[in-house]
Amino acid sequence: MRRAAPFASWIERAHWMVEVAAWLRAEAPVWSEQTSGLVCAHRRTRLMLDWLQQDKEIRRLVQATIQKTLREAGGPELFCGAGLSPKANLLGEMTRRVGRLILPGTLVPGDLSALLLAMFPQEKDERWLRSLDPVLRRRLWKLIADDGIGHGLQQQIDEALHFLVNAVVATGISPEMRQRLGPLLPLRTTPFMALRRELEKYLSLPGKDEGAMRSVRMLLAVCQAQTDKVYEHLDEYGVSVALVVEVEQLRARIARMGRLIELRATLGEDGAAQAIQDFLADRVRDHHRWATGSMIGRSFSLLARKVVERHSGQQEHHIAHDRQQYGEILRAGSVAGSMLALTVMGMFVIETTKMAGFFELLAYSGLFGTTLLGIGLLGGALAGRQSPVVAPILAARMGLLDTVEGLRGLLKDSAALLRAQAAATMGNLVVAVPVVVVIAVAVRAWGGVSLLAEGAVGDVVRSLSLFGFTPVLAVLTGLMCWLASLAAGLAGNWFVLHRLRDAVAHHPGLRMLLGPARALRLADWVAGHVSAIAGGLALAVLLGMLPALGGFFGVHLDIRHGVLSAGMLAVAASSAGAGFWQEASTWLAVAGVVASGLLNVATAFLCSLALALYAKGVRGRARKMVMRSLWRRLRAAPLAFVLPPQRRPTPQQARGPQRREIEQAEPDRPDRTGTH
C-alpha cells in the first residue's frame, strides 16, 4: 500500500493495481475448508480495508491513486469490449488467441477493459467478484469511487451503447444477413435501423423514461429473433463458418446492449454497487468463455451437423441390415478387389523406381485417385473407407437415447454398419489376393524373375509385422479414411451453400453446347456425385502424401490398409521359397495384416460416431452410456458385427421358447428382457 503513487504514470499505477489484485486472489499456503480460495480472498480484502482504516495517510494515498487512475481512463471499451472479439474473422481470431498464449498481455494507457482482465486473468476470479458480501462491497466502493467517477461511468455506458448499436446495424443490414432473413425489406424498415432510432431517442431523454426503455428492450428481442432466422437458413442451405462467426458476434452485442441498459437504469440508486459488481463479474466470465472457443465451437458444431444431415438419405453400399444387403456389399467389394490388385502392383512399381519425394507423392496420389474413381464408377466398395452417410445413420438415433428403443436402434445400426465393412473387406480379399498371386506367378513364369528379390521379401514381412509400427500406421490410415469422408461431406455442404447446381444448370456455355435439358441433367449428376468424387480425391491425396511426408521428416511412414497389406504379403509369399510359411515372422506379418484391417475400420467408425455425437450435442453421461453399451454388445455377440443376420422364422412358424424369443425381439413390443 505504501508503494501507491498518485503522480506516477498511468501504466505504473495500473500495474500497481494488478499487483494488489494478485495479492488478494492468491491461494492460501496451506489449504483447508477454513482457508479455501474465496474465504482467504475475503479475509485479505477485509484485512486490507481494516489496515487502511487505521492509517489515514496511507488510505488517502491509495484512494488518490485508484481514483485518479479511474478518472483518467476514458472510452467505452470496458462496457463494449471485454468479452467480445474485436473482429469477426475466424482465422484472425484464432491467430490472436495463439499469440495471447505465447506473449504476455500489455496494458494500454486509459484502457479499463485491459486493466480489468489483467487484474482478474482467470475464469474462477468471477466467483470472487460475485461473492463479495454487501459490507465489503460498500467499503470497497467508498474507497475507489466518488460522484465524479459514477458520472463518468454513465457517460461511458452511453458511448458503449452508441458503439454497439452501430456495430449491430452494420452487421444486421449487410447483404449476407439480409439475404437470409426472408423477403428483402427497405433498410429503414428493418428492426436494426429501428433499434438505433429508439436507442438514440432513449439516451437523449433527461431522467429515466420507462416507456422508451421498454421500446428499446422490445426491439432488442426482435433483433435477437432475426438471428435465429439466419441459423434456420444455414441449417437448410449450408453452413458458412465466417457467417456463423458474424452472427455469434451480433448476438453477443445485442445481449450486451440489454445488460448495459439494465446497468444504466440502476446508476444513482442504492443497488448501483451491486449492479456494477455483477456486471464486472459477467465481463470476466464472458471474456474467458469467449477465449475458450465458444464462437469456434458453435461454428464447427453447426458445420458438423450440416455434414451429418447433408447425406442423410443415402445408404447404398454402407449398411447391411439383412442378408440381401450383405450380399450386395459383398459383390461390390469383389468388384473393388480387382482394382485393388492392380493398385498393389502399382505400389511395387513405384517403390522400385526410387523417385524423388515430390514425384513419388504425385505417383501415389495418381495411383490411388485412379483406383478410387474406378471403384466408384464400377459401383465397388472399398474396405475401411467411411462414407458421409455413416454419421447421419448414427445421428438419426441420437435423439432417442433416453429410450430403450432408441439405444437398441443405435446398437443395431452400428452392428449393420460394421457388418457392411466386414462384407466389403471379405469381398476385397476374395478377389484381390488371388489376382495378385496370379499376376506374380505369371510374371515369374513368363519373365523368369520375381517381383521381389530375396532380400526385399524379408523387408516386406518385417514391415507388416504386428510387433512394429503397423498398428500405429493402421490407425493413421483409418483416420485418413475418415478425413476423406469428412471432406466429402464438406464438399457437399460447399456445393449447396454456393448454389452451384443452379450455376451449372443455367451456365450459358453449357446450355448452348448441351441444351437446357442436358445441362439440367448434368447439374443433377454433379450434385449427386460431387461428394463421392471429392471424397475419393481427398483420400487419394492423403494416402499418397503419407509416404512422401514421412520421408521429408526422415520418418518411415507407409500405408497400412488391410487389403493392400494382404496383397503385399501375397506378393511376398509368391516370390519366396517353400519355407515361407514356416517362419514365425510370416505369421507375425499375418497378424499385422489382420490388425491393420480391424484398426482401419475401428478408427474410421469411432471417428464417425464421435462426429455424430458432437453434431447432435450428446455430452457427458449420455456419451459414456453409448460407448459402454456398444462395447458390451461387441463382447456379448462379436459375430453379429461380422456375419449377416440369420433368417429367423415368423412367430407363426416358431414354437415354444423360440416363438417367445421372436415376439420379445419385435420392435413394436415392449422390452421384457432389459438392456445394458
Buried (B, 14 or more C-beta within 10 A) or exposed (E): BEEBEBEBEBEEBBBBBBEBBEEBBEEBEEEEEEEEBBBBBBBBBBEBBEEBEEEEEBBEBBBBBBBBBBEEBEBBBBBBBBBBBEEBBBEEBEEBBEEEEEEEEEBBEBBBBBBBBBBBBEBEBBBBBBBBEEEBBEBBBEBBBEEEBBEBBEEBBBBBBBBBBEBBBEBBBBEEBBEBBEEEEEEEEBBBBBBBEBBEEBBEEEEEBEEBBEBBBBBBEBBBEBBEEBBEBBEEBBBBBEBBBBBBBBBBBBBBBBBBBBBBEBBEEEEBBBBBBBBBBBBBBBBBBBBEBEBBEBBBBBBBBBBBBBBBEBBEBBBBBEBEBBBBBBBBBBBBBBBBBBBBBBBBEBBEEEBEEEEBBBBBBBBBBBBBBBBBEEEBBBBBBBBBBBBBBBBBBBEBBEEEBBBBBBBBBBBBBBBBBBBBBBBBBBBBBEBBBEBBBEBBEEEEEBBBEEEBBBEBBBBBBBEBBBBEBBBBBBBBBBBBBBBBBBBBBBBBBEEBBEEBBEBEEBBEEBEEEEBBEBBEEBBEEBBBBBBBBBBBBBBBBBBBBBBEEEEEBBBBBBBBBBBBBBBBBBBBEEEBEEEEBBBBBBBBBBBBBBBBBBBBBBBBBBBBBBBBEBEEEBBEBBEEBBEEBBEEEEEBBBBBBEEEEEBEEBEEEEBEEBEEBEEEEEEEEEEE
